[in-house]
Amino acid sequence: MPSWLTDIPQLDRTTLVGLRRSLDQAYRSFSREFGDDIEAFFEPLLFFLVWFEKLLVNAPWWAVLIGVCLIVWALTRSWKLIAGVIVAFLLIGFFGMWEDTMRTMAIITVCTLISIVLGVPIGIVMARSNRVQMVMIPILDVMQTMPAFVYLIPVVMLLGIGKVPGVIAVVIYAIPPVIRLTNLGIRLVDKEVLEAADAFGASPWQRLVGVQVPLAMPTIMAGVNQTIMMALAMVVIAAMIGVRGLGQPVLQSITNQYFTQGLLNGLAIVALAIVFDRVSQAYGRRIQKHRRGVIHG
């Protein structure tokens, strides 16, 4: 060990071990005392997730495919994207990965919706207050740089293994982009547009809902896009705590050295990522074109 390292002040080993044990014991006590109440709080989320997963898994494949295509058409108005979705889902079904893909779609959809519901309001509050932004940015930095496995430790200790801990871990990992880009999008709205809204007597709420959010929507959609990609990146890690889907066969292939199984399921995750990415991007561009048309009109 270099001599200069010995000059760095450090806690006594006994003190450090005692501090760690105290913190671990405090968290265990917290989980024992409030674990049941927290599980009860998340019971509706578990019920909805199980219902949605069963709906996708048990529905006829053609009904799911038609439903997905209708959603893609409503968001993008693109026949090319619909053709790509059909090809991707038919290949997933052909290689026997349909059920796992539906389970993954269910949890990614729920995690994305939760991230949007929580992230957009937080981003709006950040955009309206510099103090809140100063507090939130370090928190978001930690959330984005912390290794994903670390999220699993407190969640599993508190709620055990299952779907809800997986959803919480995925949301914590995936929510920062939508918060950051909502904040950025609203802050980038032209000041002259806001002054015009004030001149017409718009209230703060009307200015937010009618001017700032619509003009910031392309940037917000970019944040949603990144959130979806990060949620999909957590699929394999979430499988370690009991989240069923495409991640579990990948973990099995690592353990048993099944190269083909891991490759095919990995490609299915990539296919889902491409579909979600293209649809969200196309929707963002469509909104932007619509807003430009309204402004020029």
Protein Blocks (a to p, Z undefined) as FASTA:
>chain_A
ZZklmmpccddfklmmmmmmmmmmmmmmmmmmmmmmmmmmmmmmmmmmmmmmmmmmmpcf
klmmmmmmmmmmmmnopaklmmmmmmmmmmmmmnopmmmmmmmmmmmmmmmmmmmmmmmm
mmmmmmmomklmmmmmmmmmmmmmpcfklmmmmmmmmnopajklmmmmmmmmmmmmmmmm
mmmmmmmpcfklmmmmmmnopafklmmmmmmmmmmmmmmmmmmmmmmmmmmmmmmmmmmn
opacjklmmmmmmmnopaklmmmmmmmmmmmmmmmmmmmmmmmmmmmmmmmmmmmZZ
